[in-house]
Amino acid sequence: MPIVTESYPLPLLGNGESVMRTDQFSLKPMIDKLTKHSLLKVADQTALINLPHRLAKIDAGQYIVRIGDQSQNCCIVLNGFTFGSRTTKGGNRFITSIHMKGDLVDLAGGIMSVADCNVQALTRAEVAYIPHDALLDMVTRHPDIGRALWRDTLTDASMARGWMVSLGRRNARQRMAHFICEMARRQQDAGIADGIALLWPFTQEQVADAVGLTAVHVNRTIHVLRSESFISLGKLSLTITDPEALHQVGEFQSDYLRTAPQPLAA
């Protein structure tokens, strides 16, 4: 079962990364995610499992991609959290995306010449690096996989539009409620939480950079949601105590996440 081959350039891992032994099912989180919204034949799933890849553990804060990089590899999050960001010349950061188990990071790097955002580990994470050339070659041979990856990319764009609406038209309380609901649903879909109790590894500064508020404002807003008995906080965890009310506050509807399976092309 050849997992790592010499056909494609694989990344040299350094700066604290440790190469881990590959195994046949290490890419299963990616397949689980794709098959949430796309029906894939057994042959397609086998092709995904056998993609050449290399596994690594990376520390919180470590860069996976930097703006301007000519990326050679797509990154799959297998465990932990990563995030994309842009920073202004004045040093103000905005978190543009949060990635979790099964998510494909820098998929666009296989088409675009250079990376347009930074990607870093938010927590200690386990990832798999897949050469873009191998992924593009597989898509040519397996068009249903290509459609699944396209749908996944469009879902990412849909999430970005949702964040834009929050930034432009929702107040602080609504933004926080929507952000929490989205994290809960995505963690549920990824199989790492039940949709009510979720992992909350974010600092107030990270949440602030994702919802366009100051850390102080985030603290106040979370306090408001707690006082209204909508949520409760634990150590690195958050529980939604009144899901219906929180959904209403955040105007949250999960249809934009597109988790319903779509049929194969005729």
Buried (B, 14 or more C-beta within 10 A) or exposed (E): EEBBEEEBEBBEBEEEBEBBEBEEEBBBBBBBBBBBBBBBEEEBBEBBBBBBBBBBBBBBEBBBBEBEBEBBBBBBBBBBBBBBBEEEEEEEBBBBBBBBBBBBBBBBBBEEEEBBBBBBBBBBBBBBBBBBBBBEBBBEEBEBBBBBBEBBEEBBEEBEEBBEEBBEEBEBBBBBBBBBBBBBBBBBBBEBBEBEBBBBBBEBEBBBBBBBBEBEBBBBBBEBBBEBEBBEEEEEEBBBBBBEBBBEBBBBEBEEBBBEEEEBEE
